């Protein structure tokens, strides 16, 4: 079974950031090689509208078979609001909460991000998952890209 990996904007930006470039590009190669499915939301695409062309074009490198499109819908908007209400993140991190909600509802195998302040943060992950479990959703695995690379 091919892992379904939700990516946020930081993963794409990481391909152009000296600190995260090597790992981000390796993950991208795994999507291109169809070792993983990239879950791409319309929220991600909206956030990329302001990005430089070279960053936006990175999504075009992915083969059709390696991409699953997801949408920000009423259910994910509601779940994200509940994350904020529960204190998992502040209102100013609404976009981060929405990424997590979309990935949770889509039952992604993992959400990957370089956002260590608001997403890849143990205390926040516990809060997100507490809300998920309370509402009958599965827990969501949240990791940095280097934690999900194939070892071969």
Number of C-alpha atoms within 10 A of each C-alpha: 5 10 15 22 25 29 23 26 22 17 24 23 18 20 20 16 13 8 10 18 16 15 19 25 17 16 22 24 16 18 22 19 13 18 18 23 24 28 23 22 20 15 18 20 15 11 14 18 11 10 14 9 10 9 18 16 12 13 16 9 11 19 14 12 12 18 20 14 10 17 15 16 13 9 12 21 17 12 23 27 19 19 25 19 13 14 13 23 23 15 15 9 14 16 16 20 25 22 26 29 27 27 29 24 17 15 18 23 19 23 27 25 24 22 16 12 10 18 26 18 14 14 11 18 20 14 17 27 19 18 20 20 13 9 11 9 16 16 19 22 18 23 20 20 23 16 11 17 17 11 5 3
